[in-house]
Amino acid sequence: MHKDTTTHTRRPRRRAAFAALLAATAVTGLALTGCGAGDDKDSGSKPGADNSAAASPTGKKVLWMGDSIAGAEAPPLEAALKASGVEVKNAASDGGGTVVEGDKTTGPIAKDTWKDLAKNIASFRPNVIAYQITTYDWGTAEQQRASYEKLARTARDAGAELVIVSAPPFKIDDFYKKSGGAIASAPKAAKEVADRSGGKVRFLDASALWGTDAGAGKAQRSSDGIHSCQQGSASFAKWFTERLGTAYGFAPADPAKWATGSWTGDARYGKLGCR
């Protein structure tokens, strides 16, 4: 599978993410949908899946799923959610993480994801499962919808709510080119599942944050054109935490409480050549 190939490693600047975050303009266009993207109205289900195991101040326990892009976003997201009183577990998987059993390449990866999800549900007992669409959600639109519906049922059976967030725009290199159609159809399939769920599945359109052009500055991609560095990851953490707060009734922590934390020195950013 696709691997990080960056060869230059630099010591991250711990304040860079925070400075960039404070300089960023406010993001508009909340896209939590049960009946349409692009407006600021929360049309999903109300705060609610009861889980007696929840021990966080807010009562929310978020399981974060996805591939290595989600992995690069995880350090500040964990910091932001914990500072907001939300318990979180990072279950993102480098080189995998997909739930779509679309073809012979991704099928085995998806099977591993489903096995890991069952283990994480049993041990962590989340009441929110947040899945970022991966770069490996390959398959037909029908296969994608079926997989996202299966994920919704799995979450519901576990007493959790499901949030699906679209991936940021990323460079479609030779590795991804053959799967360009599936990459484009995945967020549409996820939104259809949310629209048909009667408010039981939320869909977040991350283009409100990143835009749709991987080469634009707004996309905040690292030098590989795929992942994000500290600044971009912190922007996502702020954006996503705010939307979870709106959906589940908790107040997002001020970035001053988490944006310059030890997470900025995570080894993955050095491997990406982030400054």
C-alpha angles and dihedrals in degrees: 000000000000113000136191108265101181111135102185117085122191132175108261117240104237096209097046095086093050094047091050091047094054091047094051119102119242114275117234133189106068105208106194099138141186091152110018144348131246105041129099097237117110103232098169129093120301123258106286138101102137115225117171091199092066107115102167121112090252094041090238124127115186124198108201115208135180143088132291091300088060087044091059089049093048103081097062092034090057090047094048095047094045090050087052092054096258123132111224139182123197110223097163114137126214110229094009141022098139122140093196114103091199107143144353091278099052098028095083091045091052091050089055090049092053091049091050091047091055090051093047092049091052096046104031099029097206122197092198122045111193115193122187110204107250133223086245100058088119123162140076121313088253092054091048093050092047091051094048090047089051089051090051091051091047091052092047092049088052092052092251136122122233126230118183118193124190119242120253117256110275138181112280098216128173091283093057100033095090090054098045093116093054092045089055095046098047098080090045090053091048092051090050090054090051092047091053096043098084090237095311094112126047123208122200117198103211093191084088085072105027104028118218103275114088090198096055121098090240090066090064094207122169122241091282090062091231113069132046129240125221095286096051093041091051090051089053092047091054093046096046095043091052091054094047088050091054091047098045104031104250130124115246113233119250109262087236086074097056116008097088097042130127090274089082088073094056110143093234091069091055090052089053091053092244116166 
